[in-house]
C-alpha cells in the first residue's frame, strides 16, 4: 500500500491518513514517478526535466487553478477527498490533455477576474466615497488601462500637491528633512527624555512610582478628561477598564510644549499648547485588530464583513468629541492629521476580503476623510482655524493615499458646510504636527494638537526603541512635559491590570485635574 511505501522509503512509521494531503501527493509523485514514465513513454522532456516531474507540475497547476475558480465563483473549497479524485482523473490524461485542461482553466479564471473587476468598478463608482466632483465617463476599462486615468479627478487617480485646487497651503515644511538624521540621535534623545521625566517627577529612575508633589498642581490645573457617557460608550470594546485606560470615545487634554523640532534638534524658545489624546478605531492593524468585531455586520462566503456605516459613524463620534473638547478649551488653532488612517486600517483586507483591491480601501479612506471634514465643518468653533498636516510621497504610498482622500473631501460640492469651511482650512505640505503646534503657539495661547493615542497606555511604550514612526510614541519622545504628564495619567509604576473603568478619571482627579462629562 502507499502507506507502507512511505514508511519503508522514508524510514519512519507514518500512516497515509496521518499525512497532510498536499505532502502525501508530492511524496506519491516521487515514489511512483516511474509508473508515469512507463505510461507516457519518454524519460525526459526537452528541457532536461523528467517527464514525471513535468506531469506532476501540470497536475499541481490544474489543482490550484480549480481551487482559484472555486473561490471566484464563491463556492466551497474542495475537500481532500475531492482533490484526490481530481488527481486520479488527471493521471489518466495524456500530457496534451492536461495542457489543454490547464489552458481552459486559465482562460476561465481570467474571465472571472475581469468580471470581478467590472463588478467592483460598478460598486466603487456608485459609492458615497467615490469622488466629490463630477467627471466625464472614461470608458469600461477604467481599472485596466492607464489611459483611463487622464482626468485628474477620476476616482482611480490621486490628487496631488502640484495643483492647489483653490485651497490654502503652507509650504514651510516642504522639501525639508524630517526625522532624526540617524538612529543614534533618536536613541540619545529618547533616553534624555526618560532622564528628564525621572528628574522632574523626583523618582529614582524611570519606571518607579511617582509620589504626589508640587509639580502635580501645575499639571492638574491644565488637565481635563472629557468623558463620553453616551450609550455607544458602553457597547462592546468601547468602555475603559480591563486592559484599557481610555474609553473609545474619551478625550484627555493636557498642556505641553515641545523640546525637539522635526529633526530632533533642541528648540530654544518653547511655546505652550494643548494636546488632545484620543484613540482611533482599530479595524485593520492585523488579523487580531481589537475593534473589528464591534463593527462587523456578519459574514459572506469569503469571511467577515465590515459595516462601513457603523465604523464611519464611530470615527465621526470621536471627531465630534475632539471638536467639543477644542470648543470647551477655547481653541483658535486645531492641528489635525490623517487620524486612524495608518496602521489601524492598513491590513483590513486580511479580515474582510472586499478590501483586497486597492480601490476598495481607497474608497474607505475617502469616506473616512470626508466624515472628519464634515464633522469639523459642522462642529468646530467658527473662530478656529483647521490645520491639516499631509504627506506626499510617491504614488504608491500611504501618505499620498490619505492626502488624496482629504483633498477630495475638502473639494466636496454637495456638502454646504464643507464649502463654507474651506476658507478656514490650511494644508501644511509635509507638515510636522508637533513643530507646527509649537510655532503656532508663538502667536496664540489656544492651539490644540490631536494625538492618536494608545488606549492602554498614553504614549504607548515610547521609552523603548520600537514604533519609530508612530505618532503617539514620537510626540512623547519629543516632549518631556507630555511624557511626564502621561506617566502620571497612566499611573505608571503603580498600575495593575485589569484596570477599573474609572481608573483614568481617578488618576486625573488625583493630580488636581477635571473630569468633564459629555452627554449626548
C-alpha positions as CSV (number, residue, x, y, z in Angstrom):
1,X,0.0,0.0,0.0
2,X,1.0,3.6,-0.3
3,X,1.3,4.0,3.4
4,X,3.8,1.1,3.6
5,X,5.8,2.5,0.8
6,X,6.0,5.9,2.5
7,X,7.1,4.1,5.7
8,X,9.7,1.9,4.1
9,X,11.1,4.6,1.8
10,X,11.5,7.4,4.3
11,X,12.3,5.3,7.3
12,X,9.7,6.3,9.9
13,X,6.3,4.8,10.7
14,X,3.6,7.0,9.3
15,X,0.1,6.1,8.1
16,X,-1.2,7.6,4.9
17,X,-4.2,9.0,6.8
18,X,-1.8,11.0,9.1
19,X,0.0,12.7,6.2
20,X,-1.4,16.1,5.1
21,X,-2.9,15.7,1.6
22,X,-0.5,18.1,-0.2
23,X,2.5,16.4,1.3
24,X,1.3,13.0,0.6
25,X,0.6,13.9,-3.0
26,X,4.1,15.1,-3.6
27,X,5.6,12.1,-1.9
28,X,3.5,9.9,-4.1
29,X,4.8,11.6,-7.1
30,X,8.3,10.9,-6.1
31,X,7.7,7.2,-5.1
32,X,5.5,6.3,-8.1
33,X,7.2,8.5,-10.7
34,X,8.4,5.5,-12.7
35,X,4.8,4.5,-13.2
36,X,4.0,7.7,-15.0
37,X,7.2,7.4,-17.1
38,X,6.2,4.0,-18.3
39,X,2.7,5.2,-19.1
40,X,3.7,8.2,-21.0
41,X,6.8,6.9,-22.6
42,X,9.6,9.3,-22.8
43,X,12.0,9.6,-19.8
44,X,12.8,13.3,-20.2
45,X,11.4,16.5,-21.5
46,X,13.3,18.7,-24.0
47,X,14.5,21.0,-21.1
48,X,16.1,18.0,-19.3
49,X,13.5,17.5,-16.6
50,X,11.9,14.1,-16.2
51,X,8.5,13.5,-17.8
52,X,7.1,12.6,-14.4
53,X,8.2,15.9,-13.0
54,X,6.5,17.7,-15.9
55,X,3.3,15.8,-15.4
56,X,3.4,16.4,-11.6
57,X,3.8,20.2,-12.2
58,X,0.9,20.2,-14.6
59,X,-1.3,18.3,-12.1
60,X,-0.4,20.8,-9.3
61,X,-1.1,23.7,-11.6
62,X,-4.5,22.3,-12.6
63,X,-5.5,21.5,-9.0
64,X,-4.5,25.1,-7.9
65,X,-6.4,26.6,-10.8
66,X,-9.5,24.7,-10.0
67,X,-9.4,26.0,-6.4
68,X,-9.0,29.6,-7.7
69,X,-12.0,29.1,-9.9
70,X,-14.0,27.8,-6.9
71,X,-13.0,30.9,-4.9
72,X,-14.0,33.3,-7.7
73,X,-17.4,31.5,-8.1
74,X,-17.9,31.8,-4.3
75,X,-18.2,28.0,-3.9
76,X,-16.9,25.9,-1.1
77,X,-13.3,24.8,-1.1
78,X,-12.7,21.3,-2.4
79,X,-12.2,18.6,0.2
80,X,-9.1,16.4,0.3
81,X,-11.2,13.5,-1.0
82,X,-12.4,15.6,-3.9
83,X,-8.8,16.7,-4.7
84,X,-7.7,13.0,-4.6
85,X,-10.4,12.1,-7.1
86,X,-9.4,15.1,-9.3
87,X,-5.8,13.9,-9.3
88,X,-6.8,10.3,-10.2
89,X,-8.8,11.8,-13.1
90,X,-5.8,13.9,-14.3
91,X,-3.4,11.0,-14.0
92,X,-5.4,9.2,-16.7
93,X,-4.9,12.1,-19.1
94,X,-2.1,12.4,-21.6
95,X,0.2,15.3,-21.3
96,X,-1.5,17.2,-24.1
97,X,-4.9,16.7,-22.5
98,X,-3.6,18.1,-19.2
99,X,-2.1,21.1,-21.0
100,X,-5.5,21.7,-22.7
101,X,-7.3,21.5,-19.3
102,X,-4.8,23.9,-17.8
103,X,-5.2,26.4,-20.7
104,X,-9.0,26.2,-20.4
105,X,-8.9,26.9,-16.7
106,X,-6.5,29.8,-17.1
107,X,-8.9,31.4,-19.7
108,X,-11.9,30.8,-17.4
109,X,-10.0,32.3,-14.4
110,X,-9.1,35.4,-16.4
111,X,-12.7,35.9,-17.5
112,X,-13.8,35.6,-13.8
113,X,-11.2,38.1,-12.8
114,X,-12.4,40.6,-15.4
115,X,-16.0,40.1,-14.3
116,X,-14.9,40.8,-10.7
117,X,-13.2,44.0,-11.8
118,X,-16.3,45.1,-13.7
119,X,-18.4,44.4,-10.6
120,X,-16.0,46.1,-8.2
121,X,-15.9,49.1,-10.6
122,X,-19.6,49.5,-10.6
123,X,-19.8,49.2,-6.8
124,X,-16.9,51.7,-6.4
125,X,-18.3,54.1,-8.9
126,X,-21.7,54.3,-7.1
127,X,-20.2,54.5,-3.6
128,X,-20.6,57.6,-1.4
129,X,-16.8,57.8,-1.1
130,X,-16.0,57.6,-4.8
131,X,-15.5,61.3,-5.5
132,X,-16.8,64.7,-4.8
133,X,-16.5,66.1,-8.3
134,X,-18.4,65.3,-11.4
135,X,-16.2,63.8,-14.1
136,X,-16.9,62.5,-17.6
137,X,-17.2,58.8,-18.3
138,X,-13.8,57.3,-19.2
139,X,-14.9,54.0,-20.6
140,X,-15.3,50.5,-19.4
141,X,-11.6,49.7,-18.8
142,X,-11.0,52.2,-16.0
143,X,-9.2,49.6,-13.8
144,X,-7.3,48.0,-16.6
145,X,-5.6,50.9,-18.5
146,X,-3.6,53.9,-17.5
147,X,-5.2,55.9,-20.3
148,X,-8.5,56.0,-18.4
149,X,-6.8,58.0,-15.7
150,X,-6.1,61.0,-17.8
151,X,-8.7,63.0,-16.0
152,X,-7.0,64.1,-12.7
153,X,-10.3,63.8,-10.8
154,X,-11.1,60.3,-12.0
155,X,-11.7,58.1,-8.9
156,X,-8.7,55.9,-9.8
157,X,-6.4,58.9,-9.9
158,X,-4.7,60.5,-6.9
159,X,-4.9,64.2,-6.3
160,X,-1.6,65.8,-5.6
161,X,0.0,68.9,-4.2
162,X,1.1,70.4,-7.5
163,X,-2.4,71.9,-8.2
164,X,-3.6,73.8,-5.2
165,X,-7.3,73.4,-6.2
166,X,-8.1,76.8,-4.7
167,X,-7.3,75.7,-1.1
168,X,-5.0,77.4,1.4
169,X,-1.5,75.9,1.5
170,X,1.5,76.4,3.8
171,X,4.8,75.1,2.4
172,X,7.1,76.0,5.3
173,X,8.0,72.3,5.8
174,X,8.1,71.3,2.1
175,X,11.3,69.9,0.8
176,X,13.0,69.9,4.3
177,X,14.4,66.9,6.1
178,X,12.1,65.3,8.6
179,X,13.1,63.0,11.4
180,X,16.4,62.4,13.2
181,X,19.5,62.2,10.9
182,X,20.4,58.8,12.4
183,X,19.2,56.2,15.0
184,X,21.8,57.3,17.4
185,X,20.2,60.7,17.8
186,X,16.7,59.1,18.2
187,X,18.1,56.9,20.9
188,X,20.0,59.6,22.7
189,X,17.0,62.0,22.7
190,X,14.7,59.3,23.9
191,X,17.0,58.4,26.8
192,X,17.4,62.1,27.6
193,X,13.6,62.4,27.8
194,X,13.4,59.5,30.2
195,X,16.0,61.0,32.4
196,X,14.3,64.4,32.4
197,X,10.9,62.8,33.3
198,X,12.5,60.9,36.2
199,X,14.2,64.1,37.4
200,X,11.0,66.2,37.2
201,X,8.9,63.6,38.9
202,X,11.6,63.1,41.6
203,X,11.8,59.4,41.1
204,X,14.9,57.2,41.5
205,X,14.7,56.1,37.9
206,X,12.2,55.8,35.1
207,X,9.7,53.1,35.9
208,X,9.4,53.8,39.6
209,X,6.2,55.0,41.2
210,X,5.8,58.8,41.2
211,X,4.7,60.3,44.6
212,X,2.4,63.3,44.8
213,X,4.3,66.6,44.8
214,X,4.1,70.2,44.0
215,X,4.8,69.6,40.3
216,X,1.4,68.0,40.1
217,X,-0.5,71.2,40.9
218,X,0.6,72.9,37.7
219,X,-0.2,69.8,35.6
220,X,-3.6,69.2,37.2
221,X,-4.8,72.7,36.5
222,X,-4.3,72.1,32.9
223,X,-5.6,68.6,32.5
224,X,-9.2,67.7,31.6
225,X,-10.7,64.3,30.8
226,X,-13.7,64.7,28.5
227,X,-15.6,61.5,29.5
228,X,-18.2,60.3,27.0
229,X,-21.3,59.0,28.7
230,X,-23.4,58.1,25.7
231,X,-24.9,54.6,25.2
232,X,-22.4,53.9,22.5
233,X,-19.6,54.3,25.0
234,X,-20.8,51.2,26.9
235,X,-21.0,48.8,23.9
236,X,-18.6,46.1,23.0
237,X,-14.9,47.1,23.5
238,X,-15.8,50.8,23.9
239,X,-15.7,51.1,27.7
240,X,-12.5,51.7,29.6
241,X,-11.4,49.0,32.1
242,X,-9.6,45.7,31.8
243,X,-6.6,46.4,29.6
244,X,-7.9,49.8,28.5
245,X,-7.2,53.1,30.3
246,X,-9.0,55.3,27.8
247,X,-12.6,54.7,26.6
248,X,-13.2,54.5,22.9
249,X,-14.8,57.9,22.7
250,X,-13.0,59.7,25.5
251,X,-10.6,62.6,25.1
252,X,-8.0,63.7,27.6
253,X,-6.5,67.2,27.2
254,X,-3.2,68.4,28.7
255,X,-1.0,71.4,28.4
256,X,2.5,70.8,27.0
257,X,5.4,72.2,25.0
258,X,7.8,70.7,22.5
259,X,11.5,70.1,23.3
260,X,12.6,68.8,19.9
261,X,11.9,70.0,16.4
262,X,11.2,67.9,13.3
263,X,14.9,67.0,13.0
264,X,15.0,66.2,16.7
265,X,17.2,69.2,17.4
266,X,16.5,71.1,20.7
267,X,14.1,74.0,20.5
268,X,15.3,77.2,22.3
269,X,12.0,79.1,22.7
270,X,9.2,76.8,23.9
271,X,5.6,77.8,23.5
272,X,2.8,76.1,25.3
273,X,-0.1,74.4,23.6
274,X,-2.8,71.8,24.2
275,X,-2.6,68.2,23.2
276,X,-5.8,66.1,22.9
277,X,-5.2,62.4,23.4
278,X,-7.9,60.3,21.6
279,X,-7.7,56.7,20.3
280,X,-8.7,55.8,16.7
281,X,-10.7,52.6,16.0
282,X,-8.5,49.7,15.1
283,X,-10.1,47.6,12.3
284,X,-7.0,46.5,10.5
285,X,-3.7,46.6,12.3
286,X,-3.5,42.8,12.0
287,X,-5.8,39.8,11.9
288,X,-6.3,40.4,15.6
289,X,-7.5,44.1,15.2
290,X,-9.1,44.8,18.5
291,X,-12.2,46.7,17.3
292,X,-13.1,44.9,14.1
293,X,-15.6,42.6,15.7
294,X,-17.6,45.6,17.1
295,X,-18.0,46.8,13.5
296,X,-18.6,43.6,11.8
297,X,-22.1,43.0,10.3
298,X,-21.9,39.3,9.6
299,X,-20.1,37.1,7.1
300,X,-20.3,36.1,3.5
301,X,-18.6,33.1,1.8
302,X,-15.3,35.0,1.9
303,X,-15.4,35.7,5.6
304,X,-16.3,38.6,7.9
305,X,-17.9,41.8,6.5
306,X,-17.1,45.3,7.9
307,X,-20.0,47.6,8.4
308,X,-18.6,50.8,6.9
309,X,-21.6,52.9,8.1
310,X,-21.1,51.8,11.8
311,X,-17.3,52.4,11.5
312,X,-17.6,55.8,10.0
313,X,-20.3,56.8,12.5
314,X,-18.0,55.8,15.3
315,X,-15.0,57.7,13.9
316,X,-17.2,60.7,13.4
317,X,-18.3,60.4,17.0
318,X,-14.6,60.6,18.1
319,X,-14.1,63.6,15.9
320,X,-17.1,65.3,17.4
321,X,-15.7,64.8,20.9
322,X,-12.4,66.2,19.8
323,X,-14.0,69.4,18.4
324,X,-16.2,69.6,21.6
325,X,-13.0,69.5,23.7
326,X,-11.5,72.1,21.4
327,X,-14.5,74.4,21.8
328,X,-14.6,74.0,25.6
329,X,-10.9,74.9,25.7
330,X,-11.4,78.0,23.6
331,X,-9.1,76.7,20.8
332,X,-8.2,79.1,17.9
333,X,-5.9,76.7,16.0
334,X,-6.8,73.0,15.7
335,X,-3.9,70.8,14.3
336,X,-5.0,67.5,12.7
337,X,-3.5,64.7,10.7
338,X,-4.9,61.5,8.9
339,X,-6.2,60.2,12.3
340,X,-6.5,56.4,12.4
341,X,-5.7,56.1,8.6
342,X,-2.4,54.4,9.0
343,X,-1.8,51.1,10.8
344,X,-5.3,50.8,12.0
345,X,-6.8,50.2,8.5
346,X,-3.6,49.1,6.8
347,X,-4.4,45.3,6.8
348,X,-8.2,45.4,6.9
349,X,-8.1,43.2,3.8
350,X,-6.9,40.3,5.9
351,X,-10.2,40.5,7.8
352,X,-12.6,41.5,5.0
353,X,-11.6,40.2,1.6
354,X,-13.5,43.0,-0.2
355,X,-10.5,45.3,0.5
356,X,-8.0,43.1,-1.3
357,X,-8.4,45.6,-4.2
358,X,-6.6,48.9,-3.6
359,X,-9.6,50.8,-5.0
360,X,-11.8,49.5,-2.2
361,X,-9.5,50.5,0.6
362,X,-9.0,53.9,-1.0
363,X,-12.8,54.3,-1.2
364,X,-12.9,53.7,2.6
365,X,-10.1,56.2,3.2
366,X,-12.0,58.8,1.2
367,X,-15.2,58.2,3.1
368,X,-13.4,58.5,6.4
369,X,-11.6,61.8,5.4
370,X,-15.0,63.2,4.3
371,X,-16.5,62.2,7.6
372,X,-13.8,64.0,9.5
373,X,-14.0,67.1,7.4
374,X,-17.8,67.2,7.5
375,X,-17.9,66.8,11.3
376,X,-15.2,69.5,11.8
377,X,-17.1,71.9,9.4
378,X,-20.3,71.5,11.4
379,X,-19.0,71.4,15.0
380,X,-15.6,73.3,15.3
381,X,-15.9,76.8,16.8
382,X,-16.3,79.3,13.9
383,X,-13.3,81.3,15.1
384,X,-10.9,78.4,15.0
385,X,-8.7,77.5,12.1
386,X,-8.2,73.9,11.0
387,X,-4.6,73.0,10.2
388,X,-4.2,69.7,8.3
389,X,-0.7,68.1,8.1
390,X,-0.5,66.0,4.9
391,X,2.4,64.0,3.4
392,X,3.0,63.5,-0.3
393,X,5.3,60.6,-1.1
394,X,5.4,58.6,-4.2
395,X,2.0,57.5,-5.7
396,X,2.3,54.0,-4.1
397,X,2.5,55.2,-0.5
398,X,0.1,55.6,2.4
399,X,0.7,59.3,3.0
400,X,-0.2,60.0,-0.7
401,X,-3.4,57.9,-0.5
402,X,-4.5,59.7,2.7
403,X,-3.7,63.1,1.2
404,X,-5.8,62.3,-1.9
405,X,-8.7,61.4,0.5
406,X,-8.6,64.7,2.3
407,X,-8.2,66.8,-0.8
408,X,-11.3,65.2,-2.3
409,X,-13.2,65.7,1.0
410,X,-12.3,69.4,1.1
411,X,-13.4,69.8,-2.6
412,X,-16.9,68.3,-2.0
413,X,-19.5,70.4,-3.7
414,X,-22.5,68.6,-2.3
415,X,-22.0,69.5,1.4
416,X,-22.7,73.2,2.1
417,X,-20.9,73.2,5.4
418,X,-17.6,71.9,3.8
419,X,-17.8,74.6,1.1
420,X,-18.0,77.3,3.8
421,X,-15.3,75.6,5.9
422,X,-12.6,75.6,3.2
423,X,-11.5,79.2,3.9
424,X,-10.7,78.2,7.5
425,X,-8.5,75.2,6.4
426,X,-4.8,75.4,5.9
427,X,-2.9,72.4,4.4
428,X,0.6,72.0,5.6
429,X,2.6,70.1,3.0
430,X,4.8,67.5,4.7
431,X,3.8,69.2,7.9
432,X,5.2,68.1,11.3
433,X,2.3,68.3,13.7
434,X,4.4,68.9,16.9
435,X,6.6,71.6,15.4
436,X,3.6,73.3,13.8
437,X,1.8,73.4,17.1
438,X,4.9,74.8,18.7
439,X,5.2,77.6,16.1
440,X,1.5,78.5,16.2
441,X,1.9,78.7,19.9
442,X,4.2,81.7,19.5
443,X,1.2,83.8,18.4
444,X,-1.7,82.1,20.2
445,X,-2.2,80.5,23.7
446,X,-5.0,78.4,22.3
447,X,-3.5,75.9,20.0
448,X,-4.6,72.2,20.1
449,X,-2.7,69.3,18.6
450,X,-4.6,66.0,18.2
451,X,-2.6,62.9,19.1
452,X,-3.6,59.3,18.0
453,X,-3.2,57.8,21.4
454,X,-2.9,54.2,22.6
455,X,-6.0,53.2,24.7
456,X,-4.0,51.1,27.1
457,X,-1.1,53.4,27.8
458,X,-0.8,57.1,26.7
459,X,2.3,57.3,24.7
460,X,2.4,53.6,24.4
461,X,5.9,52.2,25.1
462,X,7.6,55.4,23.8
463,X,10.5,54.7,26.2
464,X,11.5,51.6,24.2
465,X,13.1,51.6,20.8
466,X,10.1,50.3,18.9
467,X,7.4,52.0,16.8
468,X,9.9,54.5,15.3
469,X,7.3,56.1,13.0
470,X,4.2,56.1,15.3
471,X,2.8,59.5,16.2
472,X,1.9,58.7,19.8
473,X,5.4,57.4,20.7
474,X,7.3,60.1,18.8
475,X,5.3,63.0,20.3
476,X,6.1,61.7,23.8
477,X,9.8,61.3,22.9
478,X,10.0,64.9,21.8
479,X,8.2,66.5,24.7
480,X,9.3,65.6,28.3
481,X,6.3,67.5,29.6
482,X,3.9,65.4,27.6
483,X,5.8,62.2,28.6
484,X,5.7,63.2,32.3
485,X,2.0,64.1,32.3
486,X,1.2,60.8,30.6
487,X,3.4,59.0,33.2
488,X,1.0,60.3,35.9
489,X,-2.2,59.7,33.9
490,X,-1.1,56.1,33.2
491,X,-0.3,55.6,36.9
492,X,2.9,54.2,35.5
493,X,4.9,52.2,38.0
494,X,1.8,51.5,40.1
495,X,-0.9,50.4,37.6
496,X,-2.1,46.9,37.6
497,X,-4.4,45.1,35.2
498,X,-7.3,44.7,34.9
499,X,-7.9,48.4,35.3
500,X,-11.1,49.8,36.7
501,X,-13.5,51.6,34.3
502,X,-13.0,54.8,36.2
503,X,-9.2,54.4,36.6
504,X,-8.3,57.4,34.3
505,X,-10.9,59.6,35.9
506,X,-9.4,58.8,39.3
507,X,-5.9,59.5,38.0
508,X,-6.9,62.8,36.6
509,X,-8.6,63.9,39.8
510,X,-5.6,62.7,41.9
511,X,-3.3,65.2,40.2
512,X,-5.9,68.0,40.5
513,X,-7.4,67.7,37.1
514,X,-11.0,68.0,35.9
515,X,-13.5,65.3,34.6
516,X,-16.0,66.8,32.2
517,X,-18.8,64.5,31.2
518,X,-20.0,64.6,27.5
519,X,-23.7,63.9,27.4
520,X,-25.5,63.1,24.1
